[in-house]
Amino acid sequence: MKNKKLFMVMACLGMAVATTQAHQSDYLLMPLIFEHQQPLQASPTDATSAKQLDAGDQWLQDAMAQSQRMNQTRYRAMIDNPQLVAYNASSLPEPPKEYVLTADPSQGMLTIATPQVVAPVDTVIAEPPVPVRNWLHTFNGSVHFTQAYISGNWYQGGENNLNILADIKWECNLNQAVHPNWLFNNMMQYKLGIATASGDSLRKYRINEDNFLFTSQLGYKAVKHWYYSAMLQFKTQFFNNYKPNSETMTASFLSPGELNLGIGMTYDYKNADQTKALTVAIAPLSYNLKICRDIDRLDPVNFGIDPGHHTKSTFGSNVEAKWNWKISPSITWSSRFYVFTNYKYVQGDWENTFDFSITRHLNTKIFTHLRYDKSHPRDEDWRYWQFKEILSFGIVYRFATSE
């Protein structure tokens, strides 16, 4: 019986061989290997009826039907005669290893060894070096048409007016992404306002804004956002300024001038998206130098200097806070608060700038400056307070280097 079944299987295989080509016959005569379970059909059917091509595809249907017939023939042989299944696909033996035969005539020896597989070496494309920026520069320049209100006791003089205001601000700061333990910020700003002097019989124009300011801050990290720091601030004006219809001078170059040096701690914070920045510098030990170069035409008492003296030095303490908030892509609020005291008098400035960007090169600014100086002679109306407000519209140019 067993031989009879074997004979029938071989007969089926022989019929299949007779209807296939030579290479297909080789496939049918290969050892039976069980791979996975599949439905067994009584007779091979054409499974390609659902697969249609736009062009003639009879050759494809014939090839697929022939392949199905061969698979069904082999699977039927395994079902009817499981003892003929030589292998299971999940437990096939390891394939024979490949060896390389090497002859050495000088030694009269043959060496048999497995071939060495050399992994391909990937070609690494060298990326161009990224330039390291040790310093980050920011430049803002603008020309504005302005309307201004100035209190009568403003320490640099001036009056209510319409004028043209030029503002240049340059910042050069050490890149903390490269030097995380150091803080070194430098800022230079110059504002020049020129107005027509229709009510002045002696001059066709006058200068009502002339302010040069330079600040520098050097610090080394103590903990987290705190730095041991040293601070420098210097401010003056460049041009002469007079009262209307008079030769009475109110200010000139280094008259007044002021220098402040301080040692203390600095708190520096920026949020993750760089829209808010706060810097607070506290200097318990501070040196303040007030300057009046031209004492022949100016009264140094108006600048907190003793009569007949060009300078006055005092020691005390100061605090400076800077706040910058990008409220929206087109609105920015910048604020600066500074106060110095020698424990006999207090001098302070609070500046606020609201910048409304209309386009990339057009903007509107609102600038307010509140000043308190007890070393200045007392005014009947404002006492020791001084105030300036400027509303302006004009052209702006900005430039900044990224990290």
Buried (B, 14 or more C-beta within 10 A) or exposed (E): EEEEEBEEBEEBBEEBBEEBEEEBBEBBEEEBEBEEEEEEEEEBEEEBEEEEEEEEBEEBBEEBBBBBBBBBBBBBBBEBBEEEBEEEEEEEEEEEEEEEEEEEEEEEEEEEEEEEEEEEEEEEEEEEEEEEEEEBEBBBBBBBEBEBBBBEBBBBBBBEBEBBBBBBBBBBBBBBEEEEEBBBBBBBBBBBBBBBBEEBEEEEEBBBBBBBBBBBBBBEBEEEBBBBBBBBBBBBBBEBBBBBEEEEBBBBBBBBBBBBBBEBBBBBEBEEEEBBBBBBBBBEEBBBBBBBBBBEEBBBBBBBBEEEEBBBEBEBBBBBBBBBBBEEEEEBBBBBBBBBBBEEBBBBBBBBBBBBBEEEEEBBBBBBBBBBBBBBEEBEEBEBBBBBBBBBBBEBEBEEEEE
